[in-house]
């Protein structure tokens, strides 16, 4: 089997590294990241997996520094493989691979190039995404496509479930392509960037919900960044209220004249939106505490609570 220096993080990195190790790919060196302070880790640890297999594992902030280029060069890898590594790998590093540098991206490229592809896809109301194995070039997520697998996004799927499905698809895709990779550089088809899209990284502030949004957009935003991601939120009297989850009820708003408003009925919490769409909310997180429907009603009473929000761009 061939050799690969791996750059990986998150669940895609974890599962793809597991595939390589299970199929006897020689992995002399793994680059990964230190977990960020305060980040809720919902994914497997690339570092822990690599170290459990006695693979040298490093977490430099500058992976293309001369000393790391020298070490990669000494490894003489057939491939460099990036799987949800958070930094762009420059050309001098990519050129150290004998047969090529490949990346696993969490979308159906060329759509949703860039950062946080699963979150952006859900926020934009997409009904499918996927995983793409492609060659790395100077531009991000722009090299020839080797293979893809589609992942469906259901109307009530949240980002965590879709992220895990994408990671599973990435692992299956890589496993299927490994025999071809063992014979030399796998063929790829050119990527038509003009037919795709590019999105940058997301910030917690990007989860702010505008009160004028229609219900389906509110529903999409909540699902796109629901915990363990930073969460979609509104501000009520200067306090941030985060929605833990959202589920379409298929029912009209109960209090359309008060919408947007929150209320509890039969131990369930609901959000009536401006366009009469009714969403079931799993919990509202206020000051770090998740309030169930009963707790919400005990605190705010049985009447619908209008959300008098301040719209922001």
NUKE-460110 format. One record per residue (C-alpha): residue in one letter; x, y, z. Coordinates in nm, 4 decimals. Last residue first. Layout:
<sites>
A;X;Y;Z
...
</sites>
This chain:
<sites>
X;-2.8094;4.3413;0.9106
X;-2.9822;4.3876;1.2433
X;-3.3466;4.3752;1.3470
X;-3.4244;4.4682;1.7051
X;-3.6620;4.2201;1.8604
X;-3.9855;4.2366;2.0477
X;-4.0404;3.8659;2.0834
X;-4.4012;3.8312;2.1905
X;-4.4524;3.5906;2.4853
X;-4.7658;3.3870;2.4337
X;-4.9696;3.3518;2.7565
X;-4.9049;3.0646;2.9974
X;-4.6529;3.2368;3.2279
X;-4.2911;3.3452;3.1837
X;-4.0984;3.1416;3.4419
X;-4.3318;2.8490;3.5014
X;-4.4130;2.8396;3.1297
X;-4.0458;2.8227;3.0348
X;-3.9795;2.5540;3.2951
X;-4.2669;2.3455;3.1588
X;-4.1529;2.3909;2.7988
X;-3.7953;2.3021;2.8911
X;-3.5475;2.5768;2.9746
X;-3.1822;2.5162;2.8867
X;-2.9545;2.7152;3.1198
X;-2.6480;2.8942;2.9786
X;-2.7814;3.2429;3.0453
X;-3.1012;3.1519;2.8589
X;-3.1172;2.8400;2.6424
X;-3.4623;2.7850;2.4948
X;-3.5600;2.4222;2.4517
X;-3.6700;2.1754;2.1844
X;-3.8569;2.4348;1.9803
X;-4.1637;2.3286;1.7836
X;-4.2155;2.5606;1.4901
X;-4.5405;2.7174;1.3686
X;-4.5449;2.9044;1.0373
X;-4.7916;3.1957;1.0520
X;-4.5796;3.4301;0.8335
X;-4.4411;3.6226;1.1324
X;-4.3345;3.3069;1.3130
X;-4.5042;3.1201;1.5972
X;-4.2442;2.9523;1.8164
X;-4.3539;2.6559;2.0237
X;-4.2475;2.4768;2.3419
X;-4.4063;2.1454;2.4313
X;-4.5228;2.0298;2.7738
X;-4.8880;2.0378;2.6654
X;-4.8641;2.3936;2.5294
X;-4.5765;2.6367;2.5891
X;-4.5329;2.9781;2.4296
X;-4.2945;3.1833;2.2199
X;-4.3899;3.4703;1.9925
X;-4.3239;3.6176;1.6512
X;-4.6092;3.6546;1.6258
X;-4.8706;3.8032;1.8575
X;-5.1446;3.8284;1.5944
X;-5.0571;3.4827;1.4610
X;-5.1151;3.3132;1.7993
X;-5.1703;2.9445;1.7216
X;-4.9565;2.9517;1.4109
X;-5.0611;2.7022;1.1474
X;-4.9645;2.3350;1.1769
X;-4.7101;2.1362;0.9767
X;-4.5137;2.0999;1.2996
X;-4.1679;2.1698;1.1595
X;-3.9032;2.0934;1.4201
X;-3.6472;2.3316;1.5658
X;-3.3589;2.2832;1.8071
X;-3.1725;2.4399;2.1003
X;-3.2902;2.7955;2.0348
X;-3.0584;3.0480;2.2005
X;-3.1916;3.3467;2.3953
X;-2.9419;3.6322;2.4307
X;-3.0368;3.8941;2.6873
X;-3.0573;4.2646;2.5988
X;-3.4297;4.2883;2.6627
X;-3.4889;3.9774;2.4516
X;-3.2169;3.9031;2.2001
X;-3.2703;3.6291;1.9457
X;-3.0561;3.3260;1.8837
X;-2.9298;3.0548;1.6536
X;-2.6708;2.8300;1.8174
X;-2.2923;2.8181;1.8669
X;-2.2591;2.4613;1.7285
X;-2.3126;2.1770;1.9781
X;-2.5823;2.3051;1.9658
X;-2.8019;2.4237;1.6757
X;-2.6161;2.6111;1.4003
X;-2.7858;2.5067;1.0772
X;-3.1031;2.3741;1.2384
X;-3.1845;2.7100;1.3975
X;-3.1038;2.8913;1.0731
X;-3.3212;2.6617;0.8625
X;-3.6219;2.6966;1.0931
X;-3.5908;3.0754;1.0928
X;-3.5734;3.0685;0.7129
X;-3.8754;2.8403;0.6983
X;-4.0680;3.0690;0.9313
X;-4.0317;3.3832;0.7269
X;-3.7739;3.6359;0.8482
X;-3.8896;3.9695;0.9834
X;-3.7693;3.9027;1.3376
X;-3.4071;3.8626;1.2171
X;-3.2363;3.5639;1.3783
X;-2.8752;3.6022;1.4929
X;-2.6679;3.2922;1.4154
X;-2.4064;3.4937;1.2265
X;-2.2984;3.6398;1.5616
X;-2.1437;3.3024;1.6528
X;-1.9083;3.3456;1.3572
X;-1.9128;3.1492;1.0303
X;-1.6212;3.0949;0.7957
X;-1.6375;3.2037;0.4345
X;-1.8636;3.0811;0.1567
X;-1.7887;3.0062;-0.2085
X;-2.0306;2.9018;-0.4818
X;-2.0452;2.6774;-0.7861
X;-2.1065;2.6844;-1.1613
X;-1.8311;2.9382;-1.2254
X;-1.5888;2.7134;-1.0399
X;-1.6198;2.4389;-1.2998
X;-1.3987;2.1716;-1.1468
X;-1.1891;1.9685;-1.3871
X;-1.2386;1.5897;-1.3789
X;-0.9995;1.3743;-1.1816
X;-0.7987;1.0606;-1.2526
X;-0.6403;0.8748;-0.9625
X;-0.2660;0.9349;-0.9137
X;-0.0912;0.5974;-0.8888
X;-0.1921;0.2332;-0.8558
X;-0.2519;0.2512;-0.4798
X;-0.4819;0.5489;-0.5358
X;-0.7165;0.3290;-0.7379
X;-0.7403;0.0789;-0.4531
X;-0.7946;0.3669;-0.2064
X;-1.0945;0.5148;-0.3927
X;-1.3657;0.3045;-0.2257
X;-1.2268;0.3635;0.1230
X;-1.2093;0.7357;0.0582
X;-1.5745;0.7492;-0.0499
X;-1.6905;0.5431;0.2453
X;-1.5006;0.7673;0.4891
X;-1.6327;1.0845;0.3259
X;-1.9885;0.9497;0.3355
X;-1.9592;0.8736;0.7070
X;-1.8258;1.2243;0.7683
X;-2.1121;1.3720;0.5652
X;-2.3647;1.1751;0.7721
X;-2.2004;1.2963;1.0936
X;-2.2170;1.6556;0.9722
X;-2.5808;1.6091;0.8701
X;-2.6740;1.4853;1.2178
X;-2.4817;1.7670;1.3868
X;-2.6196;2.0325;1.1545
X;-2.9846;1.9566;1.2236
X;-3.2179;1.7556;1.0044
X;-3.5855;1.8601;1.0142
X;-3.6526;1.8980;0.6408
X;-3.4091;1.6151;0.5582
X;-3.0670;1.6869;0.4112
X;-2.9588;1.4071;0.1762
X;-2.5916;1.3163;0.1404
X;-2.4435;1.2695;-0.2085
X;-2.1074;1.1011;-0.2631
X;-1.8253;1.2443;-0.4755
X;-1.5062;1.1249;-0.6459
X;-1.1836;1.2488;-0.8060
X;-1.2695;1.6153;-0.8617
X;-1.0006;1.8359;-1.0156
X;-0.8768;2.1259;-0.8004
X;-1.0731;2.4255;-0.6698
X;-1.1416;2.3774;-0.3013
X;-0.9231;2.6739;-0.2075
X;-0.7085;2.8237;-0.4847
X;-0.3430;2.7130;-0.5049
X;-0.4335;2.3553;-0.5933
X;-0.5594;2.0563;-0.3951
X;-0.6915;1.7548;-0.5809
X;-1.0448;1.6436;-0.5045
X;-1.2448;1.4079;-0.2859
X;-1.5985;1.5421;-0.2405
X;-1.8531;1.4744;0.0331
X;-2.2228;1.5521;0.0241
X;-2.5006;1.8111;0.0281
X;-2.8730;1.7784;-0.0203
X;-3.2021;1.9533;0.0512
X;-3.0565;2.3041;0.0705
X;-3.2373;2.5649;0.2803
X;-2.9618;2.8251;0.2866
X;-2.8909;2.7719;0.6570
X;-2.8609;2.3982;0.5890
X;-2.5990;2.4492;0.3171
X;-2.4106;2.7101;0.5201
X;-2.3808;2.4808;0.8204
X;-2.2629;2.1863;0.6102
X;-2.0079;2.3939;0.4184
X;-1.8439;2.5503;0.7269
X;-1.5536;2.7047;0.5313
X;-1.4774;2.7350;0.1605
X;-1.6441;2.5843;-0.1452
X;-2.0157;2.5470;-0.1023
X;-2.0982;2.4223;-0.4524
X;-1.8002;2.3278;-0.6711
X;-1.8097;2.0824;-0.5062
X;-2.0769;1.8655;-0.3510
X;-2.0042;1.9511;0.0102
X;-1.7923;1.8426;0.3056
X;-1.4459;1.8507;0.1486
X;-1.1894;1.5714;0.1416
X;-0.8589;1.6999;0.0058
X;-0.5936;1.5403;-0.2116
X;-0.2261;1.6196;-0.2718
X;-0.0583;1.4284;-0.5511
X;0.1511;1.1341;-0.6627
X;0.4952;1.2083;-0.5157
X;0.3694;1.4471;-0.2459
X;0.6145;1.7264;-0.1595
X;0.4474;1.9571;-0.4112
X;0.1583;2.0216;-0.1744
X;0.3942;2.1792;0.0791
X;0.5522;2.4224;-0.1659
X;0.2021;2.4987;-0.3029
X;0.0517;2.6212;0.0221
X;-0.1775;2.4183;0.2518
X;-0.4784;2.6206;0.3615
X;-0.5534;2.5835;0.7298
X;-0.8446;2.4202;0.9152
X;-0.7726;2.0566;0.8323
X;-1.1065;1.9028;0.7409
X;-0.9414;1.5999;0.5786
X;-0.6190;1.6853;0.3968
X;-0.4232;1.4029;0.2315
X;-0.0667;1.4381;0.1093
X;0.0139;1.1488;-0.1140
X;0.3062;0.9250;-0.2116
X;0.4882;1.0501;0.0936
X;0.8678;1.1024;0.1022
X;0.8777;1.1102;0.4853
X;1.2021;1.3106;0.4620
X;1.0171;1.5731;0.2583
X;0.7503;1.5972;0.5260
X;1.0242;1.6639;0.7802
X;1.1887;1.9305;0.5661
X;0.8577;2.1031;0.4973
X;0.7969;2.0978;0.8721
X;1.1305;2.2641;0.9504
X;1.0789;2.5212;0.6765
X;0.7410;2.6398;0.8105
X;0.4480;2.5093;0.6035
X;0.2601;2.3713;0.9042
X;0.2621;2.7130;1.0760
X;0.0458;2.6798;1.3900
X;0.2028;2.3422;1.4589
X;-0.0006;2.0516;1.6001
X;0.2094;1.7366;1.5577
X;0.1399;1.3624;1.5628
X;0.3899;1.0821;1.5043
X;0.1860;0.7665;1.4568
X;0.2025;0.5203;1.7461
X;-0.1428;0.3784;1.6618
X;-0.3034;0.5242;1.9767
X;-0.1194;0.8445;1.8904
X;-0.3058;0.8753;1.5616
X;-0.6460;0.8136;1.7196
X;-0.5842;1.0572;2.0044
X;-0.4650;1.3300;1.7689
X;-0.7524;1.2817;1.5247
X;-0.9976;1.3206;1.8108
X;-1.3536;1.2114;1.7356
X;-1.6210;1.4765;1.7035
X;-1.8629;1.6680;1.9263
X;-1.5993;1.8874;2.0876
X;-1.7652;2.1819;2.2566
X;-1.5180;2.4654;2.2009
X;-1.4351;2.6685;2.5133
X;-1.0612;2.6635;2.4483
X;-0.9893;2.5467;2.0956
X;-0.8822;2.1860;2.0455
X;-0.5194;2.1706;1.9341
X;-0.4999;2.1112;1.5651
X;-0.3817;1.8255;1.3413
X;-0.0802;1.7178;1.1386
X;-0.0189;1.3441;1.1125
X;0.3103;1.1792;1.0148
X;0.4318;0.8382;0.8967
X;0.0954;0.7113;0.7694
X;0.1496;0.3906;0.5720
X;-0.1869;0.2794;0.4347
X;-0.2738;-0.0517;0.5993
X;-0.6463;-0.0507;0.5233
X;-0.7551;0.0019;0.8829
X;-0.5040;0.2853;0.9283
X;-0.6253;0.4699;0.6200
X;-0.9916;0.4212;0.7079
X;-0.9324;0.5405;1.0654
X;-0.7631;0.8526;0.9279
X;-1.0755;0.9139;0.7220
X;-1.3011;0.8762;1.0227
X;-1.1046;1.1157;1.2416
X;-1.0483;1.3784;0.9730
X;-1.4161;1.3786;0.8786
X;-1.5119;1.3966;1.2463
X;-1.2981;1.7023;1.3202
X;-0.9335;1.7422;1.2192
X;-0.6860;1.6251;0.9606
X;-0.3601;1.6792;0.7746
X;-0.2282;1.3372;0.6780
X;0.1074;1.2381;0.5311
X;0.0324;0.9444;0.3052
X;0.2089;0.6216;0.2084
X;0.1084;0.3608;-0.0494
X;0.0000;0.0000;0.0000
</sites>
